[in-house]
Structure formats: C-alpha cells, structure tokens
Amino acid sequence: MLKVAVIGLGDISGIHLAAIQANPNAYLAAVCDINEGLKNGFDPKVNFYTDYQQMLESEALDCVHVCLPHYLHYPVTKACVEKGVHVIQEKPLALNTDEGMELLKLEEENSNVKICVCFQNRYNESFETLLKIARKGIYGTVLGVKGLVTWFRPREYYEAKPWRGIMKYAGGGVMINQSIHTLDLMQLLGGDIEDIRGTISQLLQYDIEVEDTASSHIQFKNGARGLFFATIANAENSSVELEILFEKAKFSIKDSILTRIHENGEREDLAEDIKLPGSKFYYGASHVKLINRFYDCIIQNAHDYVHVKDALPSIKMIDAIRKSSEQKKEIIMEVF
C-alpha cells in the first residue's frame, strides 16, 4: 500500500483526505500543518507534524499531497521531490511562468519521481465527453471557445486569509485562484495559442493587491478565437460556462451538464458531472478520479496524469493577460 501524507489542512484538504481514505491502495500515515490545534481531528495513528521538513525526514513516504497557499507550492514540492517522494500538488502550478519553468526543470531532472497537478476538472464527465468530440473532428474545425466565471467573494474571504490578496503570496487574484481551471480547459479545446490581449482590474473596493476581474481575447494558432471573462464581483457564485463552436455544431457546459445546441435552438443534454455531496459545487467530484488515477500510475509506473508541462499553459496565459493589461497590446505566447 502507498504510504501517503497531506501538507496543509485548509479548505481543500478535506477532499484529499476523503479520497485517500476511500482508496484501498493507500493509507494516511501523516499530516502537517502549522496549526497544531488541528491535531485533535485525526486518529492518533496518523502522525501530526507542524514542520514539513521534519515530516519528510521522519516518514518513509510514497506520496505527499501539497494543499498549501500558492507561494508554498514550489518550495514544498521541490523538497518532496528531492526526497524521492511523489507529489499531488493543488493548483496553481506556481506563482508565475518563471517559477513554473523551475518546476518543469525539477520534473525533468527527477524522472523517477512523479508530480501531478490538480486540474481535476479535466476529468469531469461533461468535459471528457466534449474533449472527445473535439478531438474526433466530426463537426469540423474549432471556430471559437468561450469561458465565463462569474462568482462572488466577500471582503471577509481576504481578511480570513490575507495571503490571498497579496501578489507575492497569491500570484494573482481571480485568474490564478478562481478561474485557472477554465483557462486550462479552454486551451485544451482550442489548442496552441498565438497571442492574447487582455485586461485586469479591481471592481470591488477591497484592500487587496490582486485583480478581482479579468477578460481576454485569445487567438489560437488554428484560427479559432477565444473569449475569457472572470470576476468575483458578481452577486453569487453562478455556474461556470464553457462553450465551443465548431463549423457544424455548438456545445456548451453549464450547471455541470454538457449540451449540444441545435440550429433551431433546441438543446440536447449529452453528459452530466457526478456531484459530491457536502462539498462546494466548484470543487466538483473529480478530485477522487484524479487522485485514484495518480495512485495507479505510481503503482504501475505509468504516466497518464497531469504533468507539470501540462499545467504550464494556464500559468503562461495568466502572465500574458497581466502583461497585456499593463502594456495595452497583444502578447505573443512564444515570448513565454
């Protein structure tokens, strides 16, 4: 069995802990968090640490789940990999492209150690079905891809965890935190990107450094056009919307349902995501699929998981949108 640990016991860790508990090929050996008061929530057989370096020295681990604030992703993943421990790292891959490239170098120089990035929405039933449709090419070439994220975050969201609003700790706001999954799915559907022109702004009167709203036009190398818009200035957390236009058909994902939209306006539902009871809707239910697949890859020494190189495009897109907003011009993606 795989001996597993979790570093960081914040909001998202519950999803990881439940997946570990449900997997017959793994067991939770240790957890780590700077808040020692969380120790009481675990079985005494699970070793509790407040220092991840000490945990890595003391435990002979097979896999570590990194569920930490963004600025700790790279250093903690690096420490695990250098100990020969496989890593499941929560999104984002890194704070920026430069740090992402350091992670790519780390992955390439340690080919015996696997790093999986949590882009679990790739495994949503709706998106898996849509991506298969796109790759078959039966409806012609892709003409356009649209991604919309209109959510709400109160001021207290940043007051409770101030790192979220500080650029050097978060790496950004709505793009890297709330809508990076949407950017990831858009580039999978649209393919390689030629250039991006975008804007970022703050619509809310919060005392934060990071953007709360972003928009961009994306020009794909195959000629398709993309439109991306994300904000946390909405009145509620509305459903993420993803739409793809082919020469001969149009499909959308909304409310976790993939729908084909016919020319006469009729809608045909094709696939629906599995729901995870008791979880925030935007977490989805595919963490379990991603984690189980990665564990299988560790056991079988397979490679069918989300690698560092797979997660890099979304970080590059975020950096390009930010740079475009600053320079007020389109950014050629080959620059990154």
Secondary structure, 3 states (H helix, E strand, C coil): CEEEEEECCCCCHHHHHHHHHHCCCEEEEEEECCCHHHHHHCCCCCEEECCHHHHHHHCCCCEEEECCCHHHHHHHHHHHHHCCCEEEECCCCCCCHHHHHHHHHHHHHCCCCCEEECCHHHHCHHHHHHHHHHHHCCCCCEEEEEEEEECECCHHHHHHCHHHHCHHHHCCCHHHHHCHHHHHHHHHHHCCEEEEEEEEECCCCCCCCCCCEEEEEEEECCCCEEEEEEECECCCCCCCEEEEEECCCEEEEECCEEEEECCCCCEEEEEECCCCCCCCHHHCCCHHHHHHHHHHHHHHCCCCCCCHHHHHHHHHHHHHHHHHHHHCCCEEHHHC
